[in-house]
């Protein structure tokens, strides 16, 4: 008879005790710092916290929001993130007020720009109006008042840069320039006021004539208000672009399109004067917008009256210098 003995299992050696060091929980990864310790205004509300997160996300700056309502960024991005958030908060606190042109009855005063054009044309083309010492034919008017680049350089007759604007070849030339001047001077005056619009048109037009001197090849005699017309278009472009970022492109495109449509017709068209007038107008318009933004009083009635008188005195001085 066999005895049943219990089966003894072989004892396994006990496994060695291994201690695992659990990392201390941290609120942020290594080398990340909270922005709360930096001089960033605007903390204290959940809304501003998450709006700031959207700003950082738009800038491509890695960040996290902790349970303590802090924004964490890598150390290398800390200064950049703080600077951009501070600029964003400053823009919110100091919003830019766009310049909105408001058409007023005073803008129609800029239409007086056509009166000297008609008056000068009547004086040298009509037999009814005669003034001693004033030219009585187109040839004499062009010779005495036109923009002669040789005499300007050699003799220094700079008054021709202004008087040449008021001389026209025929009635069709006068009507075309006067018609476009009525439209664009009125449009410019809605933004700048009538006095500043007249001054920019005449001054930038004369400056455009003077700018053509380095580009002339030989003797050139030019005249007509078209240079001042393109200066008016350029002034409108420069003035509007300086005040409105969203509308910065359409005035410049409008000026270039009008230069292509109006400035390249006819065999006797002075392309150089048109381009120079447009460029001078853009520069003068941008400077006028900068002055109007820094000193808004420039757009007020007293300054508009003074600039209107200055735009009238400039042609009077030029004609007196040529005819006196």
C-alpha positions as CSV (number, residue, x, y, z in Angstrom):
1,X,0.0,0.0,0.0
2,X,1.4,3.2,-1.1
3,X,1.3,6.2,1.2
4,X,0.4,9.5,-0.4
5,X,2.7,12.2,0.4
6,X,1.9,15.9,-0.3
7,X,3.7,17.4,-3.2
8,X,6.1,20.1,-2.1
9,X,6.5,23.0,-4.4
10,X,9.9,24.4,-4.7
11,X,10.1,27.8,-3.1
12,X,11.2,30.6,-5.5
13,X,13.7,33.0,-4.3
14,X,12.1,36.3,-3.3
15,X,12.5,39.1,-5.7
16,X,14.8,41.9,-4.6
17,X,12.9,45.0,-3.5
18,X,13.3,47.8,-6.0
19,X,12.5,51.4,-5.0
20,X,11.1,53.6,-7.7
21,X,11.6,57.3,-7.1
22,X,8.4,59.1,-8.3
23,X,9.1,62.5,-9.7
24,X,7.7,65.4,-7.8
25,X,4.7,66.8,-9.6
26,X,5.4,70.1,-11.2
27,X,3.0,72.7,-12.7
28,X,5.2,73.4,-15.7
29,X,7.9,71.6,-17.7
30,X,11.5,72.5,-17.0
31,X,12.8,75.8,-18.4
32,X,9.3,77.2,-18.6
33,X,8.4,80.3,-16.6
34,X,5.1,82.0,-15.7
35,X,4.4,85.3,-17.3
36,X,2.7,86.5,-14.1
37,X,6.0,87.6,-12.7
38,X,6.8,89.8,-15.7
39,X,5.5,93.4,-16.0
40,X,2.6,92.5,-18.2
41,X,-0.6,94.6,-17.5
42,X,-4.0,93.2,-17.7
43,X,-3.8,90.1,-15.5
44,X,-6.6,89.4,-13.0
45,X,-9.5,88.2,-15.1
46,X,-10.1,84.9,-16.9
47,X,-11.2,86.7,-20.0
48,X,-8.0,88.7,-20.4
49,X,-6.0,85.6,-19.6
50,X,-7.5,83.5,-22.5
51,X,-7.5,86.5,-24.9
52,X,-3.8,86.8,-24.1
53,X,-3.5,83.1,-24.9
54,X,-5.1,83.7,-28.3
55,X,-2.6,86.5,-28.9
56,X,0.3,84.2,-28.2
57,X,-1.2,81.5,-30.3
58,X,-1.4,83.9,-33.3
59,X,2.2,84.9,-32.8
60,X,3.3,81.2,-32.8
61,X,4.7,81.3,-29.2
62,X,4.3,78.0,-27.3
63,X,2.5,78.5,-24.0
64,X,0.3,76.7,-21.4
65,X,-2.4,77.8,-18.9
66,X,-2.0,76.2,-15.5
67,X,-4.6,75.6,-12.8
68,X,-3.2,78.6,-11.0
69,X,-4.4,80.8,-13.8
70,X,-0.9,81.5,-15.1
71,X,0.5,81.5,-18.6
72,X,3.7,79.6,-19.0
73,X,6.1,80.1,-21.8
74,X,9.7,78.8,-22.5
75,X,12.4,81.0,-21.0
76,X,13.7,82.0,-24.5
77,X,10.2,83.3,-25.4
78,X,9.5,85.1,-22.2
79,X,10.7,88.6,-23.1
80,X,9.1,88.4,-26.5
81,X,5.8,87.2,-25.2
82,X,5.7,89.9,-22.5
83,X,6.6,92.6,-25.0
84,X,3.8,91.6,-27.4
85,X,1.2,91.3,-24.7
86,X,2.1,94.7,-23.3
87,X,1.8,96.2,-26.8
88,X,-1.6,94.5,-27.3
89,X,-2.9,95.8,-23.9
90,X,-1.7,99.3,-24.8
91,X,-3.5,99.2,-28.2
92,X,-6.7,98.2,-26.4
93,X,-6.3,101.0,-23.9
94,X,-5.4,103.6,-26.6
95,X,-7.4,102.7,-29.8
96,X,-6.5,104.5,-32.9
97,X,-9.3,106.7,-34.2
98,X,-9.4,106.5,-38.0
99,X,-9.7,109.7,-40.0
100,X,-13.1,109.8,-41.7
101,X,-13.6,112.3,-44.4
102,X,-16.9,114.2,-44.0
103,X,-18.1,116.1,-47.0
104,X,-19.2,119.6,-46.0
105,X,-20.2,122.7,-47.9
106,X,-16.8,124.2,-47.2
107,X,-15.2,121.6,-49.5
108,X,-16.8,123.2,-52.5
109,X,-14.7,126.3,-52.0
110,X,-11.8,124.3,-53.6
111,X,-13.7,124.7,-56.9
112,X,-12.3,128.3,-57.2
113,X,-9.1,126.7,-58.5
114,X,-10.6,126.9,-62.0
115,X,-11.1,130.7,-61.8
116,X,-7.4,131.7,-62.4
117,X,-7.2,129.2,-65.2
118,X,-10.1,130.7,-67.1
119,X,-8.9,134.3,-66.3
120,X,-5.4,133.8,-67.6
121,X,-6.6,132.0,-70.7
122,X,-9.1,134.9,-71.4
123,X,-6.3,137.5,-71.0
124,X,-4.0,136.1,-73.7
125,X,-6.6,134.6,-76.1
126,X,-9.5,137.1,-76.1
127,X,-9.4,140.5,-77.8
128,X,-11.8,141.9,-75.3
129,X,-9.5,141.6,-72.3
130,X,-6.2,143.4,-72.7
131,X,-3.8,144.3,-69.9
132,X,-0.6,146.3,-70.7
133,X,2.4,144.1,-70.3
134,X,0.5,140.8,-70.4
135,X,1.1,138.6,-73.5
136,X,-1.7,138.7,-76.1
137,X,-1.0,135.5,-78.0
138,X,-0.5,131.9,-77.1
139,X,3.1,132.0,-78.5
140,X,4.0,135.0,-76.3
141,X,2.3,133.5,-73.2
142,X,4.2,130.2,-73.7
143,X,7.5,132.0,-74.2
144,X,7.1,134.3,-71.3
145,X,5.2,132.1,-68.8
146,X,5.9,128.5,-69.9
147,X,8.3,126.2,-68.2
148,X,11.5,126.7,-70.1
149,X,14.0,124.3,-68.5
150,X,17.0,126.0,-70.0
151,X,16.2,129.5,-68.7
152,X,15.3,128.1,-65.3
153,X,18.7,126.4,-65.0
154,X,20.8,129.2,-66.6
155,X,18.9,132.4,-65.5
156,X,17.1,131.1,-62.4
157,X,13.6,131.9,-63.5
158,X,11.9,129.7,-61.0
159,X,8.7,131.5,-61.1
160,X,8.0,129.7,-64.4
161,X,7.3,126.5,-62.4
162,X,4.1,128.2,-61.2
163,X,3.1,130.4,-64.1
164,X,3.3,127.4,-66.5
165,X,0.5,125.8,-64.7
166,X,-2.0,128.4,-65.9
167,X,-1.1,128.5,-69.6
168,X,-3.1,126.2,-72.0
169,X,-2.8,125.5,-75.7
170,X,-6.5,125.8,-76.6
171,X,-10.0,125.8,-75.3
172,X,-10.2,122.0,-75.3
173,X,-7.0,121.7,-73.3
174,X,-8.4,124.2,-70.7
175,X,-11.8,122.5,-70.5
176,X,-10.3,119.0,-69.9
177,X,-7.9,120.2,-67.2
178,X,-10.5,122.4,-65.5
179,X,-13.1,119.6,-65.5
180,X,-10.8,117.0,-63.9
181,X,-9.6,119.7,-61.5
182,X,-13.1,120.4,-60.3
183,X,-13.7,116.8,-59.5
184,X,-10.4,115.9,-57.8
185,X,-9.9,119.2,-55.9
186,X,-13.4,118.8,-54.5
187,X,-12.6,115.2,-53.5
188,X,-9.3,116.2,-51.9
189,X,-11.0,119.0,-50.0
190,X,-13.3,116.6,-48.3
191,X,-10.3,115.1,-46.6
192,X,-8.0,118.1,-46.1
193,X,-10.3,121.1,-46.3
194,X,-10.4,123.6,-49.1
195,X,-7.4,125.8,-48.2
196,X,-5.0,122.9,-47.8
197,X,-6.4,121.2,-50.9
198,X,-5.6,124.3,-53.0
199,X,-2.2,124.8,-51.5
200,X,-1.3,121.1,-52.1
201,X,-2.5,121.2,-55.7
202,X,-0.6,124.4,-56.7
203,X,2.5,123.9,-54.6
204,X,3.0,120.2,-55.4
205,X,2.3,121.0,-59.1
206,X,5.0,123.6,-59.1
207,X,7.3,121.2,-57.3
208,X,6.6,118.6,-59.9
209,X,7.7,121.0,-62.7
210,X,10.9,121.6,-60.8
211,X,11.5,117.9,-60.4
212,X,11.5,117.4,-64.1
213,X,14.8,119.3,-64.6
214,X,17.2,116.4,-64.0
215,X,15.3,114.2,-66.4
216,X,15.2,116.7,-69.4
217,X,17.3,115.9,-72.4
218,X,17.8,119.2,-74.1
219,X,15.4,122.1,-74.5
220,X,11.8,121.5,-73.5
221,X,9.0,124.1,-73.2
222,X,6.0,122.8,-71.3
223,X,2.8,124.3,-69.8
224,X,-0.6,123.3,-68.6
225,X,-2.4,122.5,-65.4
226,X,-2.2,118.8,-65.9
227,X,1.0,118.6,-63.7
228,X,-1.0,120.2,-60.9
229,X,-3.9,117.9,-61.6
230,X,-1.7,114.8,-61.1
231,X,-0.2,116.5,-58.0
232,X,-3.8,116.8,-56.7
233,X,-4.3,113.1,-57.3
234,X,-1.0,112.2,-55.7
235,X,-1.9,114.4,-52.7
236,X,-5.2,112.6,-52.3
237,X,-3.3,109.3,-52.4
238,X,-0.7,110.3,-49.9
239,X,-3.1,111.9,-47.5
240,X,-5.6,109.1,-47.4
241,X,-2.9,106.3,-47.2
242,X,-1.3,108.0,-44.2
243,X,-4.6,107.9,-42.2
244,X,-6.1,104.6,-43.2
245,X,-4.3,101.3,-43.5
246,X,-7.2,99.5,-45.0
247,X,-7.6,102.3,-47.6
248,X,-3.9,102.7,-48.3
249,X,-3.9,100.8,-51.6
250,X,-6.9,102.2,-53.5
251,X,-5.8,105.8,-53.7
252,X,-2.3,104.8,-55.0
253,X,-3.9,102.4,-57.5
254,X,-6.4,105.2,-58.5
255,X,-3.5,107.6,-59.1
256,X,-1.6,105.1,-61.2
257,X,-4.7,104.2,-63.2
258,X,-5.5,107.8,-63.9
259,X,-1.9,108.4,-64.9
260,X,-2.2,105.6,-67.4
261,X,-5.6,106.8,-68.7
262,X,-5.1,110.6,-68.7
263,X,-1.4,111.1,-68.9
264,X,-0.5,109.1,-71.9
265,X,-2.8,110.5,-74.6
266,X,-1.6,112.8,-77.4
267,X,1.7,113.4,-79.1
268,X,2.5,116.5,-77.0
269,X,1.8,114.9,-73.7
270,X,4.5,115.6,-71.1
271,X,4.8,112.2,-69.5
272,X,7.8,113.3,-67.3
273,X,5.8,116.2,-65.8
274,X,2.8,114.0,-65.1
275,X,4.9,111.4,-63.2
276,X,6.8,114.0,-61.3
277,X,3.6,115.8,-60.3
278,X,2.1,112.5,-59.1
279,X,5.2,111.7,-57.0
280,X,5.5,115.2,-55.5
281,X,1.8,115.1,-54.7
282,X,2.1,111.8,-52.9
283,X,5.0,113.1,-50.8
284,X,3.3,116.4,-50.0
285,X,0.1,114.7,-49.1
286,X,1.8,112.3,-46.7
287,X,3.6,115.2,-45.0
288,X,0.3,117.1,-44.8
289,X,-1.4,114.0,-43.2
290,X,1.5,113.7,-40.7
291,X,1.2,117.3,-39.7
292,X,-2.6,117.0,-39.4
293,X,-2.3,114.0,-37.2
294,X,0.2,115.7,-34.9
295,X,-1.4,119.1,-35.0
296,X,-5.2,118.7,-35.7
297,X,-5.5,122.5,-35.7
298,X,-4.2,122.5,-39.2
299,X,-7.6,121.3,-40.4
300,X,-9.5,124.0,-38.6
301,X,-11.0,127.1,-40.3
302,X,-8.2,129.7,-39.4
303,X,-5.5,127.5,-40.9
304,X,-7.6,126.7,-43.9
305,X,-8.1,130.4,-44.6
306,X,-4.4,131.0,-44.2
307,X,-3.4,128.2,-46.6
308,X,-6.0,129.4,-49.0
309,X,-4.5,132.9,-49.0
310,X,-1.0,131.3,-49.4
311,X,-2.2,129.3,-52.4
312,X,-3.5,132.6,-54.0
313,X,-0.3,134.6,-53.1
314,X,2.0,132.0,-54.7
315,X,0.6,132.5,-58.3
316,X,0.4,136.3,-57.8
317,X,4.0,136.4,-56.8
318,X,5.0,134.2,-59.8
319,X,3.1,136.4,-62.3
320,X,4.5,139.6,-60.7
321,X,8.1,138.1,-61.0
322,X,7.6,137.3,-64.7
323,X,5.7,140.4,-65.8
324,X,7.0,143.0,-63.4
